Amino acid sequence: AVRALYHDEMLPTSRAVLARLAEDGWQAAADEVLALAPAARLVLDGDVLVLRQPPPGFMGFVDPKEEMDTYGEGLWGALEEYLNAMPVHVVTFKRGRYGAARELHSRRLPFLRGFSVGRLCHVVELAMPRRRSLLGRVALVDSLVPFHHSDDARKAQKATMKEPYRAGIAPALLDSTAIRSWEDLRTALKAVLQTRQPPLFVSKIKVTV
């Protein structure tokens, strides 16, 4: 798992290692992983598990929160064109920034050739509303989508119209967001429970339904 994170240029924190192990079907606690570090020839640096000898050609980890954008307008134009050309369900990315990065990496898009998952996490971060407004969030299904389908776009539109904003789901993803009956409420609750990752708090359900 640690070597895989090095390959992806992602900092191997204990949380990241546990998540990668879970993806591979292994369940472990943080203290178990940290206890195995010496036997696995890993050095524990705070909460980070590092290899004693980095892999050949390793250039360092990518900071997904780095403010500098060095990718050029060609990449951003190609990404925007791709997101806008695809049906919304094709470019709905689960599991936030990391999930979007993993999915984009798996699609082997020509304009992202050679980008690691860690590098794509940085691209996704820069594509969010604070910077590029190419991707935005949909709270109800805990996903990233093209910005014009997102809650962020709806918030901006409501602010322009000086109308109150109600959290929900983009109309492109559901035929209607209005809850007019108990059956509508049951359907909305079922969607939340099926799509949101635990833990799920009652206060969060109240916001998203």
C-alpha positions, 0 to 999 in steps of 0.5 A: 500500500505504501509503495502504491502511494509512492507510485501515485505521488500521494503522501502515505499518511496512516489514513491514506494507507488504511484507505488503500488497504481497504480498497484492496480488501484488507481491514486493519486499524491504524495502530496495527499498521503503525506497529508493522512499520519496522518489519516492513522497512518503513520509517514512521515520521509523525503520521507518515509511513515512508520507505527507507529507500524511495523507488528509483525516479521518485521525485516527491509527493504532490501537495493537492492543496498547492496554490500554484497552477502550472498546467497551462490553458490547454489542459484546462480547456481540454478538461472543460470540453470533456466535462461539458461533452459527456452526459452528467451521469458519466462525469459524476464522480463519487468519493470527492477529490480522490474519487474523481482523481482515481476515475479520471486516471482510469479513463486514460484521457489523452490530455491527462497522459502521464499524470499520477493519481496524486497529480490528478488530485491537485488538478481536481482541487484546482478545478473546484469553484474557488479557482477554476469552477469546472467541478462542483459538489452535489451534497445529496449524492456526495459527488463532484459533477461539472460545475453547472450541475452542482450545488455551487452553481445553484448557490451562485444563481440564487445569490444573483437572484437574491433568493434563498438557497435550499440544499438538494440535488441538481435537477439534471440528476433527479426529475424533481427535488421537491418533497410533496408527500410522505412517499417523496420523503421516503424516496429522498431518505432512501437515496441519502442512505444508499449513496452517503458513506457512514457515519451519517448524522441526523443533522446532515440528513436534515440538510441534504433532504 
